[in-house]
Amino acid sequence: MTTLYYAPGTCATGIHILLEEIGKPYDLKKVDFAAQAQYQPDYVAVNPKSKVPTLVRDDGSTLTEFPAIAVWLALTNPDKKLLSTDPEKLARTLETIDYIVSTLHMQAWTRFWRTVRYSSIEDEHPKIKAQGREMAEKGLALLDKQLAGKDWLMGDFTIADCALYFFEFWVAEWGKWPMPANVAAHYARMNKRPSVQNMLKMQGLAQAA
Ligand SMILES: N[C@@H](CCC(=O)N[C@@H](CS)C(=O)NCC(=O)O)C(=O)O
């Protein structure tokens, strides 16, 4: 059976939401970050990158990296219409996801939240955190414009909305930063979807959002 390896509240929430949207049976395996389980041999054997999300598929093969997993889930479940196959719409959806994952997650948020990975000198941390927040604010402003007059990033609900959700969750619940109006409305809209509510309950985050 398809198995998602996740840690609560991480970027794996976006893939968990997609699995709930698709509605087929799957297993959920928690990787205990507090115990550094991602670096232990059992998990390294599953994903040598020591990251979540990891999707182990029905045939036993493993897929990593949020965009790859999201695209694969969308294309293998075409009836759910989670990704348009029109070349322009598909490219625009990937453009949005790549910005969220490569820039907002990997560059902005990690500077703010995992500051020690950028410098072991504590005096430098406020500057690195401020850089991360500045990058995040810029991205949120761009996404706010993209959402103007729309419920969902691409017009229809797609895998891009699930990518934006994990970033919104961090900003709202962990960063406690205000979000621009259209992004805040998108986050509230996402939190009303049964798939998101199920994910929050299953990950023990129901109080958070
Ligand atoms: N590029 C990867 C990034 C995955 C990633 O950084 N996941 C974080 C959680 S949000 C993680 O597993 N961190 C564990 C660690 O760095 O020890 C993706 O998009 O899937």
The ligand as a MOL file (V3000), in Angstrom:
LIG
                    3D

  0  0  0     0  0            999 V3000
M  V30 BEGIN CTAB
M  V30 COUNTS 20 19 0 0 0
M  V30 BEGIN ATOM
M  V30 1 N 13.3400 19.6530 -1.3320 0
M  V30 2 C 12.6670 18.7850 -0.3990 0
M  V30 3 C 12.8190 19.3730 0.9930 0
M  V30 4 C 12.3160 18.4670 2.0510 0
M  V30 5 C 12.6310 19.0290 3.4380 0
M  V30 6 O 13.5250 19.8520 3.6360 0
M  V30 7 N 11.8800 18.5250 4.4230 0
M  V30 8 C 12.1250 18.9080 5.7880 0
M  V30 9 C 10.8150 19.0760 6.5300 0
M  V30 10 S 9.8710 20.4400 5.9220 0
M  V30 11 C 12.9090 17.8080 6.4790 0
M  V30 12 O 12.6760 16.6460 6.2330 0
M  V30 13 N 13.8260 18.1710 7.3670 0
M  V30 14 C 14.5790 17.2340 8.1420 0
M  V30 15 C 15.9910 17.6740 8.3640 0
M  V30 16 O 16.4550 18.5760 7.6510 0
M  V30 17 O 16.6130 17.1210 9.2670 0
M  V30 18 C 11.1830 18.6640 -0.7940 0
M  V30 19 O 10.6540 19.6190 -1.3620 0
M  V30 20 O 10.5860 17.6140 -0.5670 0
M  V30 END ATOM
M  V30 BEGIN BOND
M  V30 1 1 1 2
M  V30 2 1 2 3
M  V30 3 1 2 18
M  V30 4 1 3 4
M  V30 5 1 4 5
M  V30 6 2 5 6
M  V30 7 1 5 7
M  V30 8 1 7 8
M  V30 9 1 8 9
M  V30 10 1 8 11
M  V30 11 1 9 10
M  V30 12 2 11 12
M  V30 13 1 11 13
M  V30 14 1 13 14
M  V30 15 1 14 15
M  V30 16 2 15 16
M  V30 17 1 15 17
M  V30 18 2 18 19
M  V30 19 1 18 20
M  V30 END BOND
M  V30 END CTAB
M  END
